[in-house]
Amino acid sequence: MPLSVLVERDFFNCYIKIGDVLLISEGRSGVDNVYTLHNGVLRLELDKNSFERAGLDGKPIRSGGRKHVKERYAVEINLRLPSMLHGKKGFERIVWAFKNVLTTSVTWLFCDLTQSPTYSEEDAPIKKHYPQILQCTPEVNILGSITVPPLFLSGLETGTGLEFLHETCDEIQEWLGLVFLNSPRVHANDTIDPYLSRYAPPNQDECRPVDLVRISWEGLLPSAWITQLFAFTLRKFTFGLSKTDGWFALTSLALGREAVESKDGYTVLYQPLNKEPTGVQQSETSAAGERPQHQFICWEYAGGSSYD
């Protein structure tokens, strides 16, 4: 559907003024004209020609120092402002631009963030555009015996510890990526010739085989849902497991809507309580009846790099 649909009365009032939807258009950021709608703010990333013809207020997008890159512009419009009403001069200017300049019909990802989504009702404004409803169902993969490096990191508060943390997170991030891909290189029974692959898990001498399970969802998932998943998993580990070496990693990947320094996702690692296998040592806090304190490490993927 084209951009003009967003400012049609039924769609505009139901999903933007009253409701709360997340919209992401198809296209490659930095190359195509792409659009997003979040919290009522419509963001348009346009090439120079489209930007000048549309006549909307915007600002240049940083190119990141790349050579021979055509200028691009970002336009942000808060459609929930009181002035955004049909008949108002500023709003009609936006409607004109959508109907006369930005007329290309594109495919959208549409997510209704309200407590009671209405997109399945017969009179829903989105129905006339024949939406394809995609179910986000979990995919469970039993990975088997995986070579797991030590994930218990201590003494991270010092300057030396923070430097060590950054290096370690890069290694753990690489290892988790291979686990997610179910690469043979991280399986405990891997016998690849070192001449063909030089990869080795972090601290290989301290690694041990552990049976792992990967559960994944693919789709347009709001941050509130991811937070609920994290809280549910955390409760299971905090109150449902007695093992002190239990751990999990939650990774969320973004669609990459910015070509320069984009935030591509993050990982949260729930650390085990100690670096010894279960049963080898019991923490003093557990013996004293106190709840043991776990540590978390979070790093963010930004423009192909990770930041702790």
Residue frames as qw, qx, qy, qz and C-alpha x, y, z in Angstrom:
[[0.000, 0.888, 0.460, 0.000, 0.00, 0.00, 0.00],
 [0.385, 0.566, -0.042, 0.728, 1.22, 3.59, -0.65],
 [0.245, -0.058, -0.478, 0.841, 1.97, 6.21, 1.98],
 [0.311, -0.249, -0.162, -0.903, -1.31, 7.98, 1.23],
 [0.631, -0.371, -0.656, -0.185, -3.20, 5.15, 2.96],
 [0.454, -0.192, -0.585, 0.645, -1.68, 6.18, 6.30],
 [0.039, 0.137, 0.205, -0.968, -3.45, 9.56, 6.16],
 [0.377, -0.343, -0.638, -0.577, -6.84, 8.25, 5.03],
 [0.450, -0.502, 0.173, -0.718, -9.45, 9.04, 7.67],
 [0.924, -0.274, -0.123, -0.237, -10.34, 5.50, 8.77],
 [0.843, 0.122, -0.327, 0.410, -6.76, 4.21, 8.86],
 [0.227, 0.503, -0.306, 0.776, -5.38, 7.42, 10.38],
 [0.509, -0.523, 0.165, -0.663, -7.95, 7.64, 13.19],
 [0.949, -0.228, -0.129, -0.177, -8.04, 3.92, 14.02],
 [0.916, 0.014, -0.170, 0.363, -4.34, 3.06, 14.02],
 [0.472, 0.339, -0.196, 0.790, -2.46, 6.33, 14.58],
 [0.224, -0.539, 0.102, -0.805, -4.61, 8.83, 16.48],
 [0.772, -0.421, 0.100, -0.465, -6.43, 6.31, 18.71],
 [0.994, -0.081, -0.028, 0.070, -4.50, 3.06, 18.33],
 [0.265, -0.777, 0.544, 0.174, -0.82, 2.20, 18.39],
 [0.944, 0.296, 0.135, 0.062, 0.76, 0.37, 15.48],
 [0.382, -0.596, 0.524, 0.473, 4.29, -0.28, 14.30],
 [0.764, 0.622, 0.157, -0.069, 4.89, -0.07, 10.55],
 [0.369, -0.558, 0.555, 0.494, 8.07, -0.84, 8.62],
 [0.698, 0.624, -0.069, -0.346, 8.24, -0.65, 4.85],
 [0.913, 0.115, 0.226, 0.321, 10.25, -2.83, 2.52],
 [0.401, 0.872, -0.138, 0.245, 13.51, -1.55, 1.08],
 [0.784, -0.059, -0.230, 0.574, 17.19, -1.18, 1.92],
 [0.265, -0.927, -0.089, 0.252, 18.20, 1.66, 4.16],
 [0.339, -0.608, 0.409, 0.590, 20.73, 3.91, 2.45],
 [0.211, 0.003, 0.766, 0.608, 19.58, 2.79, -1.00],
 [0.098, -0.521, -0.727, -0.437, 15.77, 2.88, -1.29],
 [0.320, -0.407, 0.095, -0.850, 13.10, 5.19, 0.05],
 [0.453, -0.238, -0.844, 0.160, 12.08, 3.50, 3.30],
 [0.371, -0.532, -0.001, -0.761, 9.44, 4.43, 5.87],
 [0.382, -0.182, -0.835, 0.350, 8.74, 3.55, 9.50],
 [0.409, -0.598, -0.110, -0.681, 5.96, 4.47, 11.93],
 [0.573, -0.198, -0.691, 0.394, 6.50, 4.12, 15.68],
 [0.223, -0.511, -0.504, 0.660, 4.70, 5.86, 18.55],
 [0.254, 0.864, 0.388, -0.197, 2.85, 7.99, 16.03],
 [0.078, -0.778, 0.357, 0.512, 6.08, 9.34, 14.50],
 [0.843, 0.488, 0.216, 0.073, 6.43, 8.70, 10.76],
 [0.332, -0.669, 0.456, 0.484, 10.05, 8.66, 9.57],
 [0.775, 0.621, 0.118, -0.017, 10.81, 8.91, 5.87],
 [0.486, -0.492, 0.476, 0.543, 14.29, 8.22, 4.47],
 [0.614, 0.739, 0.251, -0.115, 14.34, 9.77, 1.01],
 [0.643, 0.121, 0.267, 0.707, 16.75, 10.34, -1.83],
 [0.150, -0.322, -0.018, 0.935, 17.51, 13.94, -2.79],
 [0.145, -0.158, -0.573, -0.791, 15.11, 14.05, -5.74],
 [0.382, -0.540, -0.735, -0.149, 12.13, 12.72, -3.77],
 [0.363, -0.510, -0.437, 0.646, 12.92, 15.00, -0.82],
 [0.065, -0.206, 0.133, 0.967, 13.01, 18.16, -2.95],
 [0.260, -0.254, -0.644, -0.673, 9.85, 17.27, -4.88],
 [0.395, -0.530, -0.744, 0.096, 7.91, 16.41, -1.70],
 [0.026, -0.647, 0.017, -0.762, 8.66, 19.80, -0.14],
 [0.731, -0.621, -0.275, -0.061, 8.71, 18.46, 3.43],
 [0.159, -0.851, 0.437, -0.245, 11.00, 19.65, 6.21],
 [0.982, -0.106, -0.085, 0.134, 13.91, 17.31, 6.91],
 [0.263, -0.840, 0.456, 0.130, 17.61, 17.04, 7.54],
 [0.569, 0.537, -0.614, -0.105, 20.55, 15.35, 5.78],
 [0.956, -0.284, 0.069, -0.033, 21.51, 11.81, 6.76],
 [0.256, -0.741, 0.592, 0.184, 25.16, 11.22, 7.62],
 [0.818, 0.442, -0.327, -0.168, 26.97, 9.14, 5.02],
 [0.878, -0.413, 0.195, 0.142, 29.66, 7.91, 7.40],
 [0.208, -0.721, 0.500, 0.432, 32.44, 9.35, 5.26],
 [0.690, 0.188, 0.657, 0.240, 31.72, 7.02, 2.34],
 [0.029, -0.386, 0.408, 0.827, 32.73, 8.31, -1.08],
 [0.236, 0.001, -0.684, -0.691, 30.42, 8.61, -4.09],
 [0.033, -0.435, -0.870, 0.230, 27.31, 8.26, -1.92],
 [0.076, -0.536, -0.405, -0.737, 24.28, 10.25, -3.03],
 [0.142, -0.177, 0.432, -0.873, 22.74, 12.63, -0.52],
 [0.384, -0.436, -0.795, -0.175, 19.83, 11.30, 1.47],
 [0.198, -0.357, 0.221, -0.886, 17.42, 13.04, 3.81],
 [0.217, -0.317, -0.888, 0.254, 15.32, 12.09, 6.81],
 [0.330, -0.382, -0.137, -0.852, 11.85, 13.52, 7.42],
 [0.195, -0.230, -0.872, 0.385, 10.16, 12.95, 10.79],
 [0.360, -0.355, -0.236, -0.830, 6.47, 13.79, 11.24],
 [0.076, 0.097, 0.830, -0.544, 4.63, 13.40, 14.55],
 [0.279, -0.303, -0.654, -0.635, 1.16, 12.44, 13.36],
 [0.397, -0.553, -0.710, 0.178, -0.28, 12.60, 16.88],
 [0.149, -0.106, -0.179, 0.967, 0.18, 16.34, 17.27],
 [0.263, 0.603, 0.574, -0.488, -3.10, 18.27, 17.71],
 [0.244, 0.627, -0.234, -0.702, -2.36, 20.13, 14.46],
 [0.009, 0.159, -0.898, -0.410, -2.36, 16.87, 12.47],
 [0.446, 0.446, 0.664, -0.402, -5.98, 16.98, 11.34],
 [0.358, 0.415, 0.651, 0.526, -7.64, 16.91, 7.94],
 [0.051, 0.915, 0.356, 0.185, -8.28, 20.46, 6.78],
 [0.420, -0.813, 0.139, 0.378, -5.26, 21.94, 8.54],
 [0.446, 0.840, -0.276, -0.139, -2.77, 23.57, 6.17],
 [0.130, -0.630, 0.766, 0.007, 0.31, 21.72, 7.45],
 [0.622, 0.001, 0.773, -0.124, -1.43, 18.34, 7.35],
 [0.709, 0.634, 0.236, -0.197, -2.85, 18.89, 3.87],
 [0.233, 0.804, -0.523, -0.159, 0.69, 19.64, 2.68],
 [0.345, -0.334, 0.877, -0.026, 1.71, 16.16, 3.88],
 [0.689, 0.363, 0.590, -0.214, -1.32, 14.58, 2.21],
 [0.543, 0.792, -0.122, -0.251, -0.42, 16.31, -1.08],
 [0.025, 0.666, -0.738, -0.106, 3.16, 15.00, -0.93],
 [0.483, -0.093, 0.864, -0.109, 1.94, 11.45, -0.32],
 [0.653, 0.523, 0.503, -0.217, -0.62, 11.56, -3.14],
 [0.519, 0.846, -0.042, -0.113, 1.49, 13.34, -5.77],
 [0.187, 0.768, -0.610, 0.051, 5.16, 12.56, -5.09],
 [0.148, -0.320, 0.914, -0.202, 5.65, 9.55, -2.79],
 [0.758, 0.126, -0.036, -0.639, 3.14, 7.40, -4.63],
 [0.448, 0.292, -0.840, -0.096, 4.99, 4.08, -4.88],
 [0.855, -0.341, -0.025, -0.389, 3.08, 1.19, -3.34],
 [0.231, 0.482, -0.805, 0.258, 5.29, -0.86, -0.99],
 [0.744, -0.294, -0.598, -0.043, 4.93, -3.91, 1.21],
 [0.232, -0.657, 0.367, -0.617, 4.72, -3.20, 4.94],
 [0.434, -0.149, -0.827, 0.325, 5.27, -5.08, 8.16],
 [0.401, -0.531, -0.089, -0.741, 2.28, -4.18, 10.34],
 [0.438, -0.164, -0.799, 0.378, 2.10, -4.88, 14.08],
 [0.406, -0.700, -0.217, -0.546, -0.81, -3.74, 16.28],
 [0.340, 0.226, -0.669, 0.621, 0.69, -2.98, 19.71],
 [0.503, -0.388, 0.124, -0.762, -2.61, -2.42, 21.54],
 [0.382, -0.192, 0.820, -0.380, -3.86, -4.84, 24.20],
 [0.624, 0.364, 0.664, -0.192, -6.72, -5.98, 21.94],
 [0.091, -0.254, 0.584, 0.765, -5.62, -5.90, 18.27],
 [0.574, 0.490, 0.396, -0.524, -8.46, -5.35, 15.80],
 [0.168, 0.481, -0.616, -0.602, -6.78, -6.24, 12.50],
 [0.059, 0.067, 0.983, 0.161, -8.70, -9.53, 12.31],
 [0.339, 0.520, 0.568, -0.540, -12.14, -7.88, 12.50],
 [0.496, 0.511, 0.624, 0.322, -14.15, -7.65, 9.29],
 [0.153, 0.951, 0.231, 0.140, -14.50, -3.85, 9.41],
 [0.572, -0.584, 0.154, 0.555, -10.83, -3.21, 10.27],
 [0.318, 0.870, -0.154, -0.344, -9.31, -0.56, 7.93],
 [0.172, -0.548, 0.765, 0.292, -6.34, -2.83, 7.18],
 [0.665, 0.192, 0.716, -0.086, -8.65, -5.52, 5.78],
 [0.597, 0.755, 0.118, -0.245, -9.15, -3.76, 2.44],
 [0.202, 0.782, -0.572, -0.145, -5.44, -4.20, 1.72],
 [0.958, 0.084, -0.252, -0.109, -5.62, -8.00, 2.08],
 [0.165, -0.735, 0.626, -0.201, -3.00, -8.46, 4.81],
 [0.799, 0.101, -0.592, 0.032, -1.18, -11.75, 5.21],
 [0.602, -0.699, 0.241, -0.300, -1.17, -12.71, 8.89],
 [0.591, 0.401, -0.658, 0.238, 2.14, -14.29, 9.95],
 [0.804, -0.573, -0.085, -0.137, 2.14, -16.42, 13.09],
 [0.153, 0.686, -0.636, 0.319, 5.27, -16.20, 15.25],
 [0.943, -0.288, -0.073, -0.147, 5.66, -19.73, 16.56],
 [0.371, -0.731, 0.570, 0.051, 8.72, -20.93, 18.49],
 [0.824, 0.392, -0.408, -0.021, 11.20, -23.19, 16.75],
 [0.669, -0.614, 0.410, -0.085, 12.87, -25.58, 19.18],
 [0.726, 0.503, -0.464, 0.071, 16.19, -27.14, 18.20],
 [0.819, -0.527, 0.213, 0.075, 17.96, -29.66, 20.42],
 [0.335, 0.830, -0.445, -0.035, 21.60, -29.01, 19.61],
 [0.939, 0.005, -0.295, 0.176, 23.08, -31.94, 21.50],
 [0.717, -0.516, -0.031, 0.468, 26.47, -31.89, 23.19],
 [0.345, 0.875, -0.015, 0.339, 28.14, -28.51, 22.64],
 [0.648, -0.024, -0.294, 0.702, 31.61, -27.42, 23.77],
 [0.208, -0.922, -0.248, -0.211, 30.85, -24.62, 26.25],
 [0.441, 0.394, -0.379, 0.712, 33.57, -22.21, 27.44],
 [0.303, -0.404, -0.596, 0.625, 33.64, -20.75, 30.98],
 [0.019, -0.680, -0.407, -0.610, 30.89, -18.14, 31.17],
 [0.511, -0.784, -0.291, 0.198, 31.46, -17.05, 34.78],
 [0.445, 0.523, -0.099, 0.720, 33.27, -13.70, 34.70],
 [0.515, -0.760, -0.317, 0.241, 34.31, -12.01, 37.94],
 [0.474, -0.506, 0.054, 0.719, 36.24, -8.90, 38.94],
 [0.408, 0.551, 0.481, 0.547, 34.82, -6.83, 36.12],
 [0.146, -0.943, -0.274, 0.117, 34.53, -3.58, 38.11],
 [0.460, -0.607, 0.257, 0.595, 38.20, -2.63, 37.68],
 [0.337, 0.748, -0.293, -0.491, 39.74, -0.96, 34.63],
 [0.015, -0.365, 0.899, 0.242, 41.65, -4.12, 33.76],
 [0.379, 0.247, 0.868, -0.203, 38.47, -6.15, 34.22],
 [0.491, 0.689, 0.227, -0.483, 36.52, -3.95, 31.80],
 [0.266, 0.638, -0.593, -0.414, 39.21, -4.31, 29.14],
 [0.143, -0.128, 0.981, 0.032, 39.18, -8.07, 29.68],
 [0.473, 0.438, 0.641, -0.417, 35.37, -8.03, 29.46],
 [0.475, 0.680, -0.148, -0.539, 35.40, -6.36, 26.04],
 [0.203, 0.455, -0.825, -0.268, 37.81, -8.95, 24.62],
 [0.225, 0.047, 0.954, -0.194, 35.91, -11.82, 26.23],
 [0.522, 0.510, 0.414, -0.544, 32.54, -10.60, 24.95],
 [0.438, 0.588, -0.461, -0.499, 33.89, -10.56, 21.39],
 [0.115, 0.249, -0.958, -0.080, 34.93, -14.21, 21.79],
 [0.300, 0.257, 0.830, -0.395, 31.67, -15.25, 23.47],
 [0.503, 0.564, 0.073, -0.650, 29.68, -13.37, 20.83],
 [0.383, 0.456, -0.700, -0.394, 31.48, -15.32, 18.08],
 [0.012, -0.051, 0.990, -0.131, 30.90, -18.60, 19.92],
 [0.406, 0.392, 0.604, -0.563, 27.20, -17.85, 20.48],
 [0.496, 0.541, -0.246, -0.633, 26.83, -17.02, 16.79],
 [0.300, 0.292, -0.880, -0.222, 28.22, -20.43, 15.84],
 [0.168, 0.152, 0.901, -0.369, 25.93, -22.11, 18.39],
 [0.482, 0.476, 0.269, -0.685, 22.93, -20.29, 16.94],
 [0.537, 0.505, -0.475, -0.480, 23.91, -21.54, 13.46],
 [0.935, -0.138, 0.305, -0.120, 24.43, -25.04, 14.89],
 [0.431, 0.730, -0.527, -0.059, 27.92, -25.07, 13.40],
 [0.951, -0.035, -0.285, 0.112, 29.82, -28.38, 13.61],
 [0.423, 0.513, -0.438, 0.605, 32.82, -26.41, 14.95],
 [0.304, -0.479, 0.438, -0.698, 31.21, -26.06, 18.40],
 [0.918, -0.185, -0.187, -0.296, 30.01, -29.65, 18.74],
 [0.580, -0.632, 0.509, -0.064, 31.86, -31.72, 21.32],
 [0.838, 0.014, 0.516, 0.176, 32.52, -34.51, 18.81],
 [0.489, 0.858, -0.106, -0.120, 33.97, -32.22, 16.13],
 [0.784, -0.277, 0.383, 0.402, 37.10, -33.69, 14.53],
 [0.521, 0.852, 0.031, 0.037, 37.82, -31.13, 11.82],
 [0.777, 0.100, -0.023, 0.622, 41.42, -30.96, 10.62],
 [0.274, -0.760, -0.111, 0.579, 43.09, -27.79, 12.04],
 [0.314, -0.103, 0.494, 0.804, 44.41, -27.15, 8.55],
 [0.000, -0.510, -0.682, -0.525, 40.81, -26.64, 7.33],
 [0.329, -0.821, -0.253, -0.392, 39.52, -24.68, 10.33],
 [0.407, 0.253, -0.518, 0.708, 41.57, -22.84, 12.92],
 [0.446, -0.578, -0.016, -0.683, 38.58, -21.90, 15.10],
 [0.461, -0.122, -0.794, 0.377, 38.70, -22.88, 18.76],
 [0.393, -0.800, -0.408, -0.197, 36.23, -21.93, 21.53],
 [0.060, -0.797, 0.333, -0.500, 37.43, -19.38, 24.13],
 [0.377, -0.519, 0.681, -0.354, 39.61, -20.92, 26.86],
 [0.770, 0.163, -0.521, -0.331, 39.51, -24.28, 25.13],
 [0.361, 0.196, -0.843, 0.347, 41.36, -26.05, 27.96],
 [0.184, 0.056, 0.656, -0.730, 38.53, -25.16, 30.38],
 [0.587, 0.046, -0.301, -0.750, 35.64, -26.01, 28.06],
 [0.293, -0.002, 0.930, -0.222, 33.28, -28.87, 28.81],
 [0.181, -0.215, -0.766, -0.578, 30.47, -30.58, 26.86],
 [0.271, 0.265, 0.566, -0.732, 26.94, -29.46, 27.73],
 [0.181, 0.468, 0.813, 0.297, 23.60, -30.35, 26.13],
 [0.061, 0.293, 0.078, -0.951, 22.06, -27.12, 24.79],
 [0.284, 0.617, 0.730, 0.075, 18.68, -26.17, 23.37],
 [0.074, -0.092, 0.183, 0.976, 17.97, -23.24, 21.04],
 [0.188, 0.679, 0.695, -0.143, 14.50, -21.66, 20.97],
 [0.161, -0.148, 0.253, 0.943, 13.92, -19.00, 18.34],
 [0.336, 0.729, 0.536, -0.262, 11.12, -16.80, 17.05],
 [0.300, 0.013, 0.423, 0.855, 11.14, -15.00, 13.70],
 [0.029, 0.755, 0.599, 0.264, 8.89, -12.04, 13.09],
 [0.034, 0.589, -0.064, 0.805, 8.13, -8.45, 14.04],
 [0.598, -0.470, -0.603, 0.243, 8.31, -8.75, 17.83],
 [0.129, -0.883, 0.014, -0.452, 7.73, -5.67, 20.03],
 [0.246, 0.461, -0.640, 0.563, 10.19, -4.90, 22.83],
 [0.590, -0.349, 0.353, -0.637, 7.48, -5.48, 25.47],
 [0.970, 0.036, -0.124, -0.204, 7.11, -9.09, 24.30],
 [0.665, 0.396, -0.511, 0.375, 10.89, -9.63, 24.44],
 [0.137, -0.488, 0.525, -0.684, 10.94, -8.18, 27.97],
 [0.823, -0.214, 0.183, -0.493, 8.22, -10.62, 29.04],
 [0.923, 0.220, -0.313, 0.049, 10.17, -13.52, 27.51],
 [0.371, 0.482, -0.569, 0.553, 13.30, -12.45, 29.39],
 [0.418, -0.413, 0.442, -0.678, 11.40, -12.12, 32.70],
 [0.938, -0.065, -0.012, -0.342, 9.73, -15.52, 32.24],
 [0.816, 0.308, -0.424, 0.242, 13.05, -17.24, 31.48],
 [0.115, 0.522, -0.543, 0.648, 14.71, -15.49, 34.40],
 [0.670, -0.352, 0.300, -0.581, 12.03, -16.70, 36.82],
 [0.973, 0.078, -0.190, -0.107, 12.51, -20.26, 35.57],
 [0.647, 0.373, -0.481, 0.460, 16.23, -20.09, 36.26],
 [0.099, -0.510, 0.448, -0.728, 15.89, -18.24, 39.58],
 [0.618, -0.237, 0.442, -0.605, 13.19, -20.34, 41.19],
 [0.935, 0.156, -0.018, -0.319, 12.96, -23.49, 39.08],
 [0.811, 0.369, -0.393, 0.227, 16.57, -24.66, 38.87],
 [0.702, -0.697, 0.101, 0.103, 18.95, -25.66, 41.65],
 [0.822, 0.165, 0.086, 0.538, 22.05, -25.85, 39.45],
 [0.265, -0.817, 0.026, 0.512, 24.54, -23.09, 40.15],
 [0.311, -0.277, 0.567, 0.710, 26.06, -23.41, 36.67],
 [0.385, 0.642, 0.658, 0.082, 22.79, -22.74, 34.84],
 [0.094, -0.447, 0.172, 0.873, 22.91, -19.95, 32.26],
 [0.508, 0.621, 0.582, 0.131, 21.11, -18.62, 29.21],
 [0.196, -0.253, 0.255, 0.912, 21.71, -16.04, 26.50],
 [0.377, 0.728, 0.544, -0.179, 18.95, -13.96, 24.91],
 [0.277, -0.177, 0.408, 0.852, 19.71, -12.39, 21.54],
 [0.387, 0.753, 0.458, -0.271, 17.43, -9.98, 19.69],
 [0.413, -0.017, 0.473, 0.778, 18.22, -8.93, 16.13],
 [0.264, 0.660, 0.203, -0.673, 16.85, -5.78, 14.50],
 [0.696, 0.597, 0.390, 0.083, 15.91, -5.17, 10.88],
 [0.519, -0.186, 0.249, 0.796, 18.65, -2.57, 10.38],
 [0.254, 0.857, 0.447, 0.028, 16.80, 0.62, 9.48],
 [0.038, -0.954, 0.197, 0.223, 19.89, 2.88, 9.46],
 [0.830, 0.494, -0.162, 0.202, 22.74, 2.54, 6.97],
 [0.361, 0.548, -0.466, 0.593, 25.35, 4.23, 9.22],
 [0.001, -0.224, 0.711, -0.667, 25.99, 3.19, 12.83],
 [0.678, -0.274, -0.343, -0.589, 22.75, 1.25, 12.92],
 [0.419, -0.327, 0.719, -0.449, 21.74, -0.62, 16.05],
 [0.553, 0.175, -0.708, -0.404, 21.42, -4.16, 14.81],
 [0.815, -0.332, -0.441, -0.178, 20.50, -5.92, 18.05],
 [0.223, -0.653, 0.562, -0.456, 21.76, -6.97, 21.45],
 [0.729, -0.063, -0.680, 0.048, 22.57, -10.00, 23.61],
 [0.479, -0.639, 0.346, -0.492, 21.97, -10.46, 27.34],
 [0.628, 0.163, -0.746, 0.150, 24.01, -13.20, 29.03],
 [0.705, -0.600, 0.101, -0.364, 22.78, -14.59, 32.35],
 [0.292, 0.561, -0.746, 0.210, 25.96, -15.83, 33.99],
 [0.792, -0.266, -0.546, 0.056, 26.31, -19.00, 36.06],
 [0.522, -0.843, 0.048, -0.119, 27.11, -18.58, 39.76],
 [0.509, -0.637, 0.531, 0.229, 30.49, -20.29, 39.57],
 [0.450, 0.615, -0.554, -0.336, 32.88, -21.71, 37.03],
 [0.160, -0.239, 0.954, -0.080, 32.91, -25.22, 38.46],
 [0.417, -0.173, -0.766, -0.457, 30.54, -27.96, 37.28],
 [0.651, -0.462, -0.037, -0.601, 27.41, -28.58, 39.31],
 [0.932, -0.323, -0.162, -0.032, 28.07, -30.50, 42.50],
 [0.685, 0.277, -0.341, 0.581, 31.76, -29.62, 42.71],
 [0.226, -0.047, -0.441, 0.867, 31.24, -26.63, 44.97],
 [0.159, -0.768, -0.612, -0.106, 28.29, -25.01, 46.69],
 [0.132, 0.607, -0.084, 0.779, 28.21, -21.29, 47.27],
 [0.216, -0.095, -0.671, 0.703, 28.39, -20.02, 50.83],
 [0.352, -0.023, 0.063, -0.934, 25.30, -17.88, 50.31],
 [0.691, -0.118, -0.550, -0.454, 23.23, -20.95, 49.46],
 [0.543, -0.115, -0.758, 0.344, 24.45, -22.72, 52.59],
 [0.066, -0.107, -0.466, 0.876, 23.47, -19.70, 54.67],
 [0.183, 0.611, 0.751, -0.173, 19.97, -19.64, 53.20],
 [0.102, 0.666, -0.031, -0.739, 20.52, -16.42, 51.23],
 [0.730, 0.622, 0.277, -0.052, 19.47, -16.02, 47.64],
 [0.619, -0.177, 0.351, 0.680, 22.59, -16.13, 45.39],
 [0.223, 0.823, 0.011, -0.522, 23.21, -13.08, 43.23],
 [0.736, 0.316, 0.446, 0.398, 23.69, -13.62, 39.52],
 [0.108, -0.580, 0.219, 0.777, 25.44, -11.22, 37.17],
 [0.639, 0.652, 0.409, 0.001, 24.34, -10.15, 33.72],
 [0.297, -0.370, 0.404, 0.782, 26.37, -8.96, 30.77],
 [0.519, 0.728, 0.428, -0.135, 24.73, -7.09, 27.91],
 [0.281, -0.351, 0.419, 0.789, 26.31, -5.99, 24.65],
 [0.502, 0.709, 0.264, -0.419, 24.84, -4.20, 21.69],
 [0.605, 0.164, 0.533, 0.568, 25.53, -4.70, 17.99],
 [0.167, 0.882, 0.127, -0.421, 26.03, -1.34, 16.28],
 [0.428, 0.813, -0.307, -0.249, 27.17, -1.01, 12.69],
 [0.843, 0.323, -0.421, 0.085, 28.81, -4.43, 12.69],
 [0.277, 0.375, -0.666, 0.583, 30.57, -3.89, 16.04],
 [0.600, -0.552, -0.579, -0.003, 29.62, -4.74, 19.61],
 [0.010, -0.570, 0.324, -0.755, 29.51, -2.37, 22.56],
 [0.441, -0.241, -0.805, 0.316, 29.45, -3.67, 26.15]]
